[in-house]
C-alpha cells in the first residue's frame, strides 16, 4: 500500500506563522505584565488612601492627553532612545555594555566643549559638535573593550567602573577648568550656531517644554541601526557573534574586529545622545544634569527584547511614563514615591518575561511533542 505524504507548509508561510506567533506571545507577555502591575499598584494606592482609577487616568493623560504632556514625553524619551539603541547594539554583539551612562556623559561634555569653545558657521559647528559627542562616547567605550579582548577582563566590571570615572571626571571639569564661574559647577552656554532647535522656538507647538528636533536624530539613528542589522554584512556579523562567538570564529568572522567595532559604535551612539541632550535641551553642561539615562537605556533594551525597534518602542514608553508621572506630581499632588512604585512595578513585571515563558511552557509541555511528530507524518 503506497504511502500518502502530507504536503509541508511553504517556507514563507512557516516563517510568517513563526513571526506572528512571536509577536502574539510578546504582546501577551506585555499585556499580562501591565495588567498584574496595575492590580498590585492599585492595592498599594488604596493602602495610601489614593484612588487608583484617578491616578492611572492622570498618568495616561499626563503623557498623551495634552500638547504639553506629549512634548514632555518626546523630551524625556529622546535620550533614552539613544541609550537603549546603544545598549541593544552591544547586547546583540555579545557585549554587556553597562557603561552607557558614562559614555552618555563623556559625549555630552565633548559636544558641549566644541559647542561653546569655537565659533564657526552653523552648517559646520552643529555637525561638528554632534560628531564630538559621538567620538567622546566611542573613545570612552574603547578602553573596557580593549581590556576585555586583550586581557580577558569582564566588560561588566570595567564599564561599571568607567561610569564612576566619568562622573567624577566631569564633576572636576565643570567645577574647575571648564566652569563658567567660580561659584557654579557648569560650563558656559554653547554658541547659538551649535544649538539644536526646540519645537517651541520655530513652531506654535511645544510651548512650556524643551523638546527639540533631537527626537528626529534619535529615530534616524534607530532606523539606520535597524537597517544595518537587517540588510548589511556588518550587521550579519554582529548578530552571529552575539549568538555564538565560537561558531562565528569558525565561520571566518574576525571576533576582535567585530567586538571592538560593535562596542565603539554603541558607545558613540550613547555619546551622541549626550550631545543631543545638551545642544537641544540644556544648552550648557550642568554637573549631574541627567543621572540615570544610561541605566534606563539598558533596561529599555532588555524590555525591548534586545532588538533595535523593540528597544526604541520600550524607550518611548518609558519616556511616556516619566512624563505622566511628572504631570501627576505637579497637577494632582500625588507623592513622587508612590508614582515611582507604580512605574517600577510596570517595568518589573515586564522585565520578568521569563516568568510568563515558564508558565506557558508548563501549559504546552504535554501537547508539543505530539504536534512535532505529526508535522511530517506519512500515512
N, C-alpha and C positions, 0 to 999 in steps of 0.2 A: 504494500500500500504506500503510495507516494506521499511524501510529507508536504504540507502546505505552510509556506513561510508567511508570517505576518509582516507586512512591509514596515520598515523602520521609518521613523519621522525624519524629515529632511533636516539638514544641519541648521538651516535658518530658523525653522520652527522650534527646534530644540534649544537653540541659543536664545530665541525670543522668550520661550517659556521659562528658561532659567533666569533671564534678566527680570522678567515680570515677577517671578517668584521671589527674587531677591528684593525687589522694590516693595512688594507687598509685605514681606517679612520685616523689612526695615521700618515701613510705615506702621505696622502693628506694634513693633517694639517702641517706637516713639509715642504712639497713642497710649499704650499701657503705662509707659513711664510717666508721661504727663498726667494721666488720669490718677495714678497712685500718688504722685506728688501733690496733686490738688486735694485729694482726700486727706492725706497726712497733714498738709499745710492748713486745711480747713479746721482740723482738730486743734492744731496749735493756736490758730487765730481765735477760736472760740474760748480757749483757755485764757487768752489775753483779753477777752471781752470785746473782740472785734467781729464785724460782720464779714464772713468770708466772701459772700457773693458781691458785696460792695467793693471789697479790696481787689478781687480778681477783675471785676469790671473796670475799675480805675486803672489797674495795671495795663490792661489791653488798650484802653482809651489813651493812657499816657504815652504809649508807644506809637499808636497809629491813628488816634481819634481826633487829632488836631494838626494843623500845619506845624506848629512849634514842636509838638511831640514827634512828628515824622522826621523833621530835620535834626532833632536831637538824636533820634535813632541813627540817622546817617552819620552824624558826628561821632557817636560812640562806637558804631560798627566799623568805621573806616580803619583805624589802627589794628583792630582785632582781625580783620580780614587779612591784612599784611602778615601778621604774626601767625595766623592759622595756616595760610598758604605756605609760609616758610617752614612751619612745623611739619605739615603734611609732606612736603618735598623731602625733608630729612628722614621722616619715618619710612617713606616709600623706598629710599635708597639704603635702608638698613641702619640708619644712624638715629639715636635718640637725642635730638638737639634740645636740651633743657636750657641752653644758653641764649634762647631767642630774646629774653628780656635784656640781657647785656648788649646784644647786638643791636637791638632797637635803640638803646640809649647812646651807644657809640655812633650809630648812624645819625641820630638826632643832633649830637653835638658837632659832628663833622659838617653836616648840612648847615647848621647854624653859623659856624665859623666862616664858611665860604660865603654864606648869605650876608653877613654884616661886615666882613673884613675887606671885601673887594667891591669895586664899582665898575660896572660894565653894563651893556645893553641887556634888556630883559631876555631877548632871544638866546643870549649866551649865559647870562647869570643864573636864571632859574634852572635850566637843564644841568648846569654845572653844579649847582647846589644839591640837586637831587642825585646826581652821579656821585658826589662826595658822600652822601648818606649811604648809597649802595656800597661804595668802596670801603667805607668805615665798618659797616656791618660784616662784609666779606672778610676783611682783614682780621676782625675780632674772632670770627669763626675759624680762621685758618690755624691758629695755634693749637686748640684742642684737637682738631682733626689731624694735624701733623703728629701730635703726641700719640694719638690712637694708632695711626698707621705705622709709625716708625718705632715707637717704644711700647706699644701694646697697652697704653693707659686707657682705662674706660672713659669714653667721652661723657658719660653721665656725670662722673665726678668732676672732670675738668670744666665742663660747660657750666655746672652749678657754681664752681669757684670763680669762673670768669664773670658771672653775674655780679658777685660781690666786688670783684676788682673794678668792673665798670662803674658800679655805684659810687665807690669811694674815689676813684679817679676823677669822675665828673664832678663830684662834690668839691674836690680840691680845685679843679679847673674853674668852676663857676664862682668859687669863693675868692680865688686869688688871681691867676694870670688872665682869665677871660671875664672877670667880673666887670659889670658896668659901673659900679661904685664900690666904695669900701664898706658899705653898710648892707649890701644885698648879695644874695647868692644867685645871681642871674646874669646873663650876658646882655650886651646891647641889643636893641631891636635889629632885625635883618633889614637890608636895604629894600625899598619899595620894588626894585627890579627883581627881587628874589622871592616875593610872596606868591602863594597860590590864592587866587580869588575866593572869597567866601560868597555863598549864594546871595546873601543879603546885600552884598556890595554891587551886584550887577543885575539882580532880578528883584521883582516885588515879593519873592518868597524867602522863607528862612529868617524873617526878622526875629531878633532876640536870640539867635543861635549862632554858633561858629562853624556850622557845617560848610565844608569847602569842596571844590572840584576834585580834591584828592580822592573822593569816592570813585571817580571815573578811572583814576590811575590804579586804584586797588582792584577794581573789577577788570581792568585791562590786564594787569599782571596775572590775575587768576585765570583769565581766558588764555593768555599766552602759555602759561604753565600747563594748563589742561591740554592745549594743542600739542605742546612738546611731548607730554607723556603719551598721548594717544597716536600721534602721527609722525614721530621722528625716531631715528635710530638712537639718538641720545636718550630719549625718554624710554625706549625699549630697554636699553642697557641699565638705566636707573631702576626700572621695575624688576628686571631679572636679578640684579644684585640684591635688591631688597627682599625678594622671595627666597633666593638661595645663593649665597656668595660662592659656595663650593661648586655648584652646578655652573654658575656664570663664569668662574675662572676656567673650568673645564671647557666651556664653550668659546674661550678665547677673549673674554672681556677683561680689560685691564682694571683690576679692583682698586688699586691705588688711585688711578686717574678718575674712576667713577665715584668713589667715596669722597675724594677731596673736591672734585668738581661739584657734586651734589651739595656738599656742606657749604662750599663757598657761595653758591647761588642762594641757598637757604639763608645764610647769614646776610647776604646782600639784600634780599627781599625784606628781611626784618629791619635792616638799617635804612632802607628806602622808606619803609613805613614810619620810622622815627623822624626822618627828614620831612616827610609829607605832613606829619602831625605838627611839627614846629612851624614850617612855612605856611601851612594852611590855617592853623588854629591859634597857636600861641604867639608866633612871630618873634619870639626870643626864647632862650632856654632858661627855664626856672628849675632850680635843683629839685630833683624828685618830682618832676611835673606829671609823670604818668606811670607810677608804680603799678605793676600788675598786668600790663598789656601782654607781656611775653607769656606769662603763665596762662592767661585767658586764651591766648592763641594755641598753646599746647593742648588745652582742654577742648577747644573748639575743633581742633584737628582730630582728636580722639573721638569726639561725638560725631563728627562727620565721616567716620569710617576710614580716616587717613587717606581720603582722596580729595582732589582739588575742589570739585564742585560741592561735595558734601561739607567740606570744611568751610567754604565760603558761606553756604547757607547757615551752618551752625553759628559762625561768627556773626552773621547778620541778626540771627535770633537772639544771640547773647547781647548784642547791642540794643535790640528792642527791649529786652527785659531790663537792662540797665536804665534805659530811657523811661520806661514805665515806672520803675522804682523811684526815679528822681521825681516824677510827677506825683506819685503817691506821697512822698515825703514833703514836697512843697505845698501841695493843694489840700491834702486830707489829714496832714499831721500824724500819719502813721509812723511809728518808730522805725528807724532805719534798720535796727537789728531784726525786727520782725520781717521786713522786706527781704533782707539778706537770707533769712532762714527759708523763706518761700522759694526764692530764686535758687538757693543752694539745693533744696530738695528736688526741684525740677531737674537740675543738672545731675544730681546724684543718681536719680533713678534712670535718667537717660544714659548715664555712663555705665550703669550696671547692666549692660546689654547681655552679658554672659548669663545672668540670672534667667532672663527670658529664653535664651537659647537652651539652657539646661532644662527648663520646664517643657519646651517644645520637643526636645529630644526624648524626654520621658514619654511623651504622648504618642510619638510615632515610632518608638523603638521596636514594637512588635510588628507593625504593618509594613515597615520599609523593606525588610529583606524579601518579603513575598513580591512586592512591587518590582523590585530589581530583577528577580529571577524570571519574571514573566514578560519583560520588555522585548526580548528576542526569542520568545518561545516558538518552537516549531511543532505543529500539530500533525 
